Structure formats: structure tokens, C-alpha cells
Amino acid sequence: MTDDFEDFFENSIACHVCGSSKVVPPVGNKNSPILIVGDFPVDEDVTTGVPMTGPMGRVLRQELGHLGIDVKQLRRMNLWKHPVNKNPACFKLGTEEVLREAKDRKIILLLGSDVVKLFIGKSVMDLNGLIVESSLYFSCPVFCCINPAICIKEVRGLVKLDLLLLSLQSMYRKIIYD
């Protein structure tokens, strides 16, 4: 690893592992107490260069907006920095980036099956809508949810998302105002 690795994704237009030019770097407040991590960038994310601008991002912005939370104030990223490939080094790079970004956060929100399975070790369907602890990777509460765009298709999923986000709002307010 190079000394400037932390700034690698924000300052590059291509993945130095596989050469993909479709890199989508983390965005949002670098000092936010909350980190939101999705699985991988979708086409809209790649086009804009911003994670969570596609269907998942629209639902997330809308639902958090109802709670008075501006998603732009939160740190957002994906496990995969570019569309998924079969290169294990790209996956490892993304995993290391998530762990670096998660350091000193107060809340982690994992959105999707890959990130929940990787960092919690269980199926997202078993943990959807729950707050768990992951002392192995994170030293703060971890919120687990299926991709919010999928929640919209299923009323039960949307109810779980709403309840999860209400819990997140409550914790967020405590962090901000205490």
C-alpha cells in the first residue's frame, strides 16, 4: 500500500488493480458520525460518479428526508468501488476502504446482501431491519437492511426500513445533540 492510499479513490479515475475507469469514490461529510455502505455502484452511480444516486439512493434520500436527515450530510460509499468483477484484489481493496472509512463512526448502515454477509457473517434476510453489533469489524452499532429499492416492492420490507431508519434517526439525534 502507498502512503497516499486513503486519497486514492477520490483522486483517481481508474482502479489501480484492474484498470476500471468506472470508479465511484465515497462522498459526503468525511466527519459524519454515520457511514452508509452499499454493495456496488449501479449505472447511475457510475455516470454521476456519486454512490447511491440510483434507485436505492432515491428511496434512501426520500425516507431519510421524511425524518429530517439530509443524506448529503452522511458519508456514503460502496463495498465495490466500481461494477463488480471477479478480481479478488478489487474486492479486498473495497473491503479495506470500508474498514478505514468506518473508523471512529458512531453508526454504520449496511445496505445489501454482500456487505451484511461480509461484515456480519449472516444473511441480510435474517437481519433485515435489525441493529446488531460486530465487534470483529466495527466498534459501533450496525444497522442492517436489504437494498432500499427492493423494500419499496414489498410492504413488509418498507415497514422494516422505516422502523430501522426511525431508530437511526433517534441515535443520530443523540449523537448530534448530546
C-alpha positions in Angstrom: 0.0 0.0 0.0 1.1 3.5 -0.7 1.1 6.4 1.8 -1.5 8.3 -0.2 -3.8 5.2 -0.4 -6.6 7.0 1.6 -7.0 9.6 -1.1 -6.6 7.1 -4.0 -10.2 6.7 -5.0 -11.0 10.4 -4.6 -8.1 11.4 -6.8 -8.1 8.7 -9.4 -10.3 8.0 -12.4 -9.3 4.3 -12.7 -8.9 1.4 -10.4 -5.1 0.7 -10.0 -5.9 -3.0 -9.5 -8.0 -3.8 -12.6 -7.9 -0.6 -14.6 -11.7 0.0 -14.5 -12.5 3.6 -15.3 -15.9 3.3 -13.6 -14.6 4.1 -10.1 -17.2 5.7 -7.7 -15.5 7.2 -4.6 -17.0 7.7 -1.2 -18.9 11.0 -0.8 -20.5 13.2 1.9 -19.3 14.6 5.1 -15.9 13.0 6.0 -16.6 13.7 9.6 -20.2 12.4 9.7 -20.9 10.1 12.6 -22.8 7.9 10.2 -21.4 5.8 7.4 -23.7 4.2 4.8 -22.3 1.3 2.8 -24.0 -0.3 -0.2 -22.9 -3.3 -2.2 -21.7 -1.9 -5.5 -22.3 1.1 -7.8 -25.2 0.9 -10.3 -25.1 2.5 -13.8 -26.4 5.8 -12.5 -23.7 5.9 -9.8 -21.0 5.3 -12.4 -22.5 8.0 -14.7 -22.6 10.6 -11.9 -19.5 9.4 -10.0 -21.6 9.5 -6.8 -22.7 6.4 -4.8 -26.3 5.8 -4.2 -27.8 8.0 -6.9 -29.7 5.1 -8.5 -33.0 3.5 -7.3 -31.5 2.6 -3.8 -30.3 6.2 -3.3 -33.6 7.7 -4.3 -35.5 5.6 -1.8 -32.9 6.3 0.9 -33.0 10.1 0.3 -36.7 10.1 0.4 -37.1 8.0 3.6 -34.3 9.8 5.4 -35.7 13.1 4.2 -39.1 12.3 5.9 -37.1 12.0 9.1 -35.3 15.3 8.6 -32.0 13.8 7.8 -30.1 15.1 4.7 -28.3 12.1 3.1 -25.7 14.5 1.8 -24.5 15.2 5.3 -23.8 11.5 5.8 -20.7 9.6 4.4 -21.7 7.2 1.7 -19.8 4.5 -0.2 -20.0 1.1 -1.7 -18.1 -2.1 -0.9 -17.1 -2.4 -4.6 -15.6 0.8 -5.9 -16.7 0.0 -9.4 -19.0 -2.5 -11.0 -18.4 -6.0 -9.7 -15.7 -8.1 -11.3 -14.1 -11.4 -10.5 -10.8 -9.9 -9.3 -10.4 -10.7 -5.6 -7.8 -7.9 -5.2 -10.6 -5.4 -6.2 -12.9 -6.9 -3.5 -10.1 -6.8 -0.9 -9.3 -3.1 -1.8 -13.0 -2.2 -1.3 -13.2 -4.1 2.0 -10.1 -2.3 3.3 -11.6 1.1 2.2 -14.8 0.4 4.1 -12.9 -0.5 7.3 -10.8 2.7 7.0 -14.0 4.8 6.5 -15.8 3.1 9.4 -13.1 4.0 11.9 -14.4 6.4 14.6 -18.0 6.4 13.2 -20.9 6.2 15.7 -23.3 4.3 13.4 -22.8 2.0 10.3 -25.7 1.4 8.0 -25.1 -1.7 5.8 -27.4 -1.8 2.7 -27.4 -5.0 0.8 -26.7 -8.7 0.9 -22.9 -8.6 0.2 -21.9 -6.0 2.8 -24.1 -7.6 5.5 -22.7 -11.1 4.8 -19.1 -9.9 4.7 -19.1 -7.8 7.8 -21.8 -9.5 10.0 -21.5 -13.1 8.7 -25.2 -13.7 8.3 -27.8 -13.3 5.6 -29.3 -9.9 5.2 -32.7 -11.5 5.2 -32.1 -12.8 8.7 -31.0 -9.4 9.9 -33.1 -7.0 7.8 -34.3 -4.2 9.9 -32.2 -5.1 12.9 -29.4 -3.3 14.8 -26.5 -5.6 15.5 -23.0 -5.4 17.0 -19.9 -6.5 15.1 -17.0 -6.3 17.4 -14.9 -8.1 14.9 -15.0 -5.2 12.4 -16.9 -2.2 13.9 -17.0 -0.7 17.4 -20.4 0.9 17.0 -24.0 -0.2 16.3 -24.6 -1.6 12.8 -27.9 -1.3 11.1 -28.6 -4.0 8.5 -31.1 -3.7 5.7 -31.8 -5.1 2.3 -31.3 -2.7 -0.6 -34.0 0.0 0.0 -35.0 -0.1 -3.7 -36.1 -3.7 -3.0 -38.0 -2.6 0.1 -40.3 -0.4 -1.9 -41.6 -3.5 -3.8 -42.7 -5.2 -0.6 -44.7 -3.6 2.1 -43.1 -5.6 4.8 -39.7 -4.6 3.6 -40.7 -0.9 3.6 -42.1 -1.1 7.1 -38.8 -2.7 8.3 -36.9 0.1 6.5 -39.0 2.8 8.1 -38.5 1.3 11.6 -34.8 0.9 11.1 -34.5 4.5 9.9 -36.5 5.7 12.9 -34.0 4.0 15.2 -31.2 5.5 13.2 -32.8 9.0 13.5 -33.1 8.6 17.2 -29.4 7.6 17.6 -28.3 10.3 15.2 -30.1 13.0 17.2 -28.5 11.7 20.4 -25.1 11.9 18.8 -25.7 15.4 17.4 -27.4 17.0 20.4 -25.6 15.3 23.3 
